[in-house]
Amino acid sequence: MPSAPAHVVNVPVNQIREITQAAWATPDSIVLSIGEPAFPVARHVLEAAMAALDRDDTNYTPNAGIAPLRAAFAQRFASLSGVDDDPSRVFVVAGAQQGLHLALSTLIAAGDEVLIPDPGYPTFTMTVGLLGGVPVSYPLVPQHGFQPLIEDLRRLVTGRTKVLMLNSPSNPLGSVFDTDLTRELVRFAHENDLWIISDECYEAFTYDVPHVSPARFDAGGPEAVPEAVEARVLTSLTLSKTYGLTGLRIGALVTPPGMETLLSNVMEATVSCVSGPSQYAGVAALTGPQDYVRTALDHYRANRDAATAVLDERGIRYLDARGAFYLWADLSHATGGDVRAWTRAFLAEQGVALAPGTAFGSMGEGWVRIALCGRRDELVEGLSRLPTPRA
């Protein structure tokens, strides 16, 4: 049979899915490897989807989504960034992953380079490679709190570099960019004629620090940097984590002015449009009662505190989680230089699944990502089985 092209064959395995699927096949395992919210979806959200089905609202929708949902996303984005809430720049997508694919499909050609955080979410690299682009990792290291350094980015820019990928709050790290760093990253992108794709999927979950959107400092933003002559930030939002709608696949890509027709054409060539009932559920989530979000935030914070107490007691180093719902922990004392193999062995021996740090890039060797979104008793029990460093 004909062979698939190299850029498809070489798309790496998602190690998060690898360990999680192994855990699902392991009876009575404690699954701390995947970010699946544990709360039931709010009833008014479910009823909005069911009402759409009851009235047979199952036809095509506009490429960019139904007007009420675009307006609701625009209003949320305005509250995050201070940027004018113009629904014409909002594209409803089938989850943040499709939004990432839509953005990169529009911005890069074969051979173009994209700067990607390492550690960073694995589909950043996977999607760039699938589109024939070249993922170029920028290092996030413990010595600098896993925050990007402008000098590291500057060394990596070439004539082929087109996009800077940012993610705050971070999956997998739980780190959050402050105002000064975010401003400098936007300035750097403008100075080097780069697009920014800002993954803000966890914007609703920060702990004692604000979420700062890069669009705030882009052209048209309330605090635009002097270098920002025209807008170049594309922002990815999702309802998957904020409202527990992981399976309904509803997100939004907020784009700079002037890209509307181009993105509509690319959208038509990929998924055409998103499911109508899911979109009506999204409207209800964004515009209805926000009890789910407040409850989830409190739960994740309490789980973070419970998890760090266990790690402190066991003498295991970790990065202080300021956002998202993950804890990044150093198990290098136990992993023997192959954390991917260690997580498989730990699952087999102890019945606990953790995401290996190498799922997120080579800089994650020796580290694991712990999901904080499930039941607290399982979280504490799972972490109590971790090996302690030798004295």
C-alpha positions in Angstrom: 0.0 0.0 0.0 1.2 3.6 -0.5 3.2 5.0 2.4 2.1 8.0 4.5 4.3 11.1 4.2 7.2 11.4 6.6 5.7 14.4 8.4 2.7 12.3 9.3 4.6 9.2 10.2 6.8 11.2 12.5 4.1 12.7 14.6 5.0 11.6 18.1 2.9 9.4 20.3 0.9 11.3 22.9 2.4 9.8 26.1 -0.5 11.2 28.2 -3.0 9.1 26.3 -0.6 6.2 26.3 -0.4 5.9 30.1 -4.0 6.9 30.6 -5.3 4.1 28.3 -3.1 1.7 30.1 -4.6 2.9 33.4 -8.2 2.5 32.1 -7.3 -1.1 31.3 -5.9 -1.7 34.8 -8.6 -2.6 37.4 -8.9 -0.3 40.4 -6.2 2.0 39.2 -6.0 5.7 40.4 -5.9 7.9 37.3 -4.0 11.1 37.9 -2.6 11.3 34.4 -5.5 13.2 32.6 -7.3 16.5 33.1 -10.9 15.3 33.3 -13.1 17.4 35.6 -14.9 15.3 38.1 -18.1 17.3 38.6 -21.4 16.7 36.8 -22.1 19.3 34.1 -24.5 22.0 35.3 -28.1 21.1 34.6 -29.0 24.3 32.8 -26.2 23.6 30.3 -27.5 20.0 29.6 -31.0 21.3 29.2 -29.9 23.9 26.6 -28.4 21.1 24.5 -31.4 18.9 25.0 -33.8 21.7 24.0 -31.8 22.2 20.8 -32.3 18.5 20.0 -35.9 18.6 20.9 -36.6 21.3 18.4 -34.5 19.5 15.8 -31.9 22.3 15.7 -29.4 20.0 14.1 -28.7 21.7 10.8 -25.5 23.4 9.6 -24.5 26.6 11.4 -22.4 29.4 10.0 -18.7 28.5 9.8 -17.8 30.8 12.6 -20.6 29.6 14.9 -24.0 30.9 16.0 -24.3 34.6 16.8 -25.3 34.2 20.5 -22.2 32.0 21.3 -19.8 34.3 19.4 -21.2 37.2 21.4 -20.9 35.4 24.7 -17.3 34.4 23.9 -16.5 38.0 22.9 -17.8 39.3 26.2 -15.7 36.8 28.2 -12.6 37.7 26.1 -13.2 41.4 26.8 -13.4 40.7 30.5 -10.1 38.8 30.3 -8.1 41.1 28.1 -9.8 44.5 28.0 -9.9 44.2 24.2 -13.1 45.4 22.5 -15.7 42.6 22.5 -16.2 42.3 18.7 -18.0 39.0 17.9 -16.9 39.2 14.3 -13.4 38.1 15.4 -14.6 35.1 17.3 -14.6 31.6 15.6 -16.4 28.8 17.4 -14.2 25.7 17.1 -14.5 22.0 18.1 -12.5 22.4 21.2 -9.2 24.2 21.7 -7.3 21.5 19.8 -9.3 22.3 16.6 -8.7 25.9 17.3 -4.9 25.3 17.4 -5.1 23.4 14.1 -7.2 26.2 12.5 -4.7 28.9 13.7 -1.6 27.0 12.5 -3.2 26.0 9.2 -3.8 29.7 8.5 -0.4 30.9 9.7 2.3 28.5 8.6 3.6 26.8 5.4 5.7 23.7 5.1 9.1 24.3 6.6 8.1 27.3 8.7 9.2 27.2 12.3 7.1 27.6 15.5 8.5 28.3 18.9 7.0 25.9 21.4 7.5 25.7 25.2 9.4 22.8 26.6 7.7 21.5 28.8 4.6 22.3 26.9 1.3 20.6 25.9 2.2 17.8 23.4 -0.3 18.7 20.7 1.6 21.9 20.1 4.4 19.9 18.6 2.2 17.3 17.1 0.0 19.8 15.2 3.0 21.8 13.8 4.6 18.6 12.5 1.3 17.3 11.0 1.1 20.6 9.0 4.6 20.2 7.7 6.0 22.9 10.0 9.1 22.7 12.2 8.6 22.8 16.0 11.4 24.6 17.8 11.5 24.1 21.5 12.3 27.0 23.9 13.5 25.8 27.3 11.6 26.3 30.5 13.9 25.3 33.4 13.6 24.9 37.2 16.2 27.6 37.8 13.9 30.2 36.4 10.7 28.9 37.7 9.9 27.3 34.4 9.2 30.7 32.9 10.4 31.7 29.4 13.4 33.9 29.0 13.5 36.5 26.2 17.2 35.8 25.6 16.5 32.1 25.0 13.8 33.0 22.5 16.0 35.5 20.7 18.7 32.8 20.1 16.1 30.6 18.4 14.6 33.0 15.9 15.5 32.5 12.3 14.2 33.7 9.0 11.8 30.8 9.0 10.3 31.5 12.4 6.6 32.5 12.1 4.8 31.8 15.4 5.5 32.1 19.1 3.3 29.7 21.1 2.4 30.8 24.6 0.5 29.0 27.3 -0.5 30.6 30.6 -1.8 29.2 32.9 0.4 26.3 31.8 -0.5 22.8 31.1 1.5 20.9 32.4 3.3 23.2 34.8 0.6 25.2 36.6 2.8 28.3 36.2 1.3 31.7 35.3 2.9 34.6 33.4 2.9 37.9 35.3 2.1 41.2 33.7 5.7 42.3 33.0 6.7 39.0 31.4 3.5 38.9 29.3 4.2 42.4 28.0 7.8 41.6 27.1 6.7 38.5 25.2 4.3 40.5 23.1 7.0 43.1 22.5 9.5 40.4 21.5 6.9 39.0 19.0 6.4 42.4 17.4 10.1 43.1 17.2 10.7 39.8 15.4 7.6 39.9 13.2 6.0 36.9 14.7 2.4 35.8 15.3 1.4 34.7 18.8 -0.9 31.9 19.5 -1.9 32.2 23.1 -3.4 29.1 24.7 -5.6 30.4 27.6 -7.6 27.3 28.2 -7.2 27.4 31.9 -7.9 31.2 32.3 -10.7 30.6 34.8 -8.4 28.8 37.3 -5.6 30.9 38.9 -4.7 30.9 42.6 -4.0 34.3 44.3 -2.6 35.7 41.0 -4.4 37.3 38.0 -4.6 35.8 34.6 -3.0 38.2 32.1 -3.9 37.8 28.4 -1.2 38.8 25.8 -3.9 40.5 23.8 -4.0 43.2 26.4 -0.6 44.4 25.1 -1.3 43.8 21.4 -2.4 46.5 18.9 -5.9 47.4 19.9 -5.4 46.3 23.5 -5.8 48.7 26.4 -2.0 48.6 27.2 -0.6 48.1 23.7 3.2 48.1 23.6 4.7 50.8 21.3 6.0 48.2 18.9 2.5 46.9 18.2 1.6 48.6 14.9 -1.0 45.9 13.9 -2.5 43.1 15.9 -0.8 39.6 15.8 -2.2 37.7 18.8 -4.6 34.8 18.3 -6.2 33.6 21.5 -7.5 30.1 22.2 -10.3 29.7 24.7 -12.3 26.6 25.6 -15.3 25.5 27.7 -13.9 22.0 28.2 -12.1 22.7 31.5 -14.0 25.8 32.7 -17.4 24.1 32.6 -16.5 20.4 32.4 -17.6 20.1 28.8 -14.7 18.1 27.6 -16.8 15.8 25.3 -19.0 18.5 23.8 -15.9 20.0 22.0 -16.6 23.7 22.3 -14.0 26.4 22.2 -13.2 29.7 20.5 -10.4 31.2 18.5 -10.2 35.0 18.9 -8.4 36.5 15.9 -6.9 39.9 14.9 -9.0 42.1 12.7 -8.9 41.4 9.0 -8.6 37.6 9.2 -12.3 36.8 9.1 -12.7 35.7 5.5 -9.5 33.8 5.5 -10.3 31.8 8.6 -13.9 31.1 7.5 -12.5 29.5 4.3 -10.0 27.4 6.4 -12.8 26.4 8.8 -15.0 25.2 5.8 -12.1 23.0 4.6 -11.6 21.4 8.0 -14.8 20.9 10.0 -17.2 23.3 8.3 -19.0 24.1 11.5 -19.5 22.9 15.1 -22.5 20.9 16.3 -25.5 23.1 16.9 -26.7 21.5 20.2 -23.2 21.8 21.6 -23.1 25.5 20.7 -26.4 26.1 22.5 -24.9 24.4 25.6 -22.0 26.7 25.3 -24.3 29.8 25.3 -26.0 28.5 28.5 -22.6 27.9 30.1 -21.2 31.3 29.4 -24.3 33.3 30.1 -26.0 31.3 32.9 -25.2 30.8 36.5 -21.4 30.4 37.2 -21.7 28.1 40.3 -19.8 25.3 38.5 -16.8 27.5 38.0 -16.6 28.7 41.5 -17.1 25.2 42.9 -14.4 23.8 40.6 -11.9 26.6 41.5 -12.4 25.9 45.2 -12.0 22.2 44.7 -8.9 22.5 42.6 -7.3 24.8 45.1 -8.1 22.5 48.0 -6.7 19.5 46.0 -3.6 21.4 45.3 -3.1 22.1 48.9 -3.7 18.5 49.9 -1.3 17.2 47.2 1.5 19.6 48.2 1.1 18.6 51.8 1.7 14.9 50.8 4.7 15.9 48.7 6.1 18.0 51.4 5.8 15.2 53.9 7.5 12.8 51.5 10.3 15.3 50.7 9.4 15.4 47.0 10.2 18.7 45.1 7.5 20.4 43.0 6.7 23.6 41.3 4.2 25.8 43.2 1.0 25.6 41.1 -0.4 29.1 40.6 -3.0 28.1 37.9 -4.7 25.4 35.9 -5.2 22.1 37.8 -1.9 20.3 37.6 1.1 19.8 39.9 4.5 19.4 38.4 6.7 17.2 40.6 10.3 16.0 40.5 10.7 12.2 40.6 14.2 12.1 39.2 15.4 10.4 42.3 13.3 7.3 41.2 13.0 7.4 37.5 16.5 6.4 36.4 16.6 8.8 33.5 13.5 7.3 31.8 10.4 8.7 33.3 8.2 7.3 30.6 9.2 3.8 31.5 9.0 4.5 35.2 5.4 5.7 35.0 4.4 2.4 33.2 6.2 0.4 35.9 4.7 2.6 38.7 1.2 1.9 37.3 1.8 -1.8 37.1 3.3 -2.0 40.6 1.4 0.6 42.5 -1.8 1.1 40.5 -1.3 4.8 40.0 -1.1 6.6 36.6 0.9 9.8 36.3 1.7 11.7 33.1 5.4 11.4 32.4 7.2 14.7 32.0 8.6 13.7 28.6 5.1 13.8 27.3 5.6 17.6 27.3 9.2 17.7 25.9 12.7 16.6 26.6 13.0 19.2 29.5 10.4 17.1 31.4 12.7 14.2 31.9 12.5 13.1 35.5 9.3 15.1 36.2 5.6 14.0 36.3 2.4 15.9 35.9 -0.3 15.2 38.5 -3.9 16.0 37.7 -5.6 17.7 40.6 -9.2 17.7 39.3 -10.5 14.3 40.6 -11.5 13.0 44.0 -9.3 14.2 46.9 -9.2 10.8 48.6 -7.8 9.1 45.5 -5.3 12.0 44.9 -3.9 11.7 48.4 -3.8 7.9 48.3 -2.1 7.9 44.9 0.6 10.4 46.0 1.2 8.5 49.2 2.5 5.7 47.2 5.3 7.8 45.5 8.8 6.8 46.4 10.7 9.2 48.6 14.2 10.5 47.9 17.0 8.8 49.8 18.2 10.7 52.8 
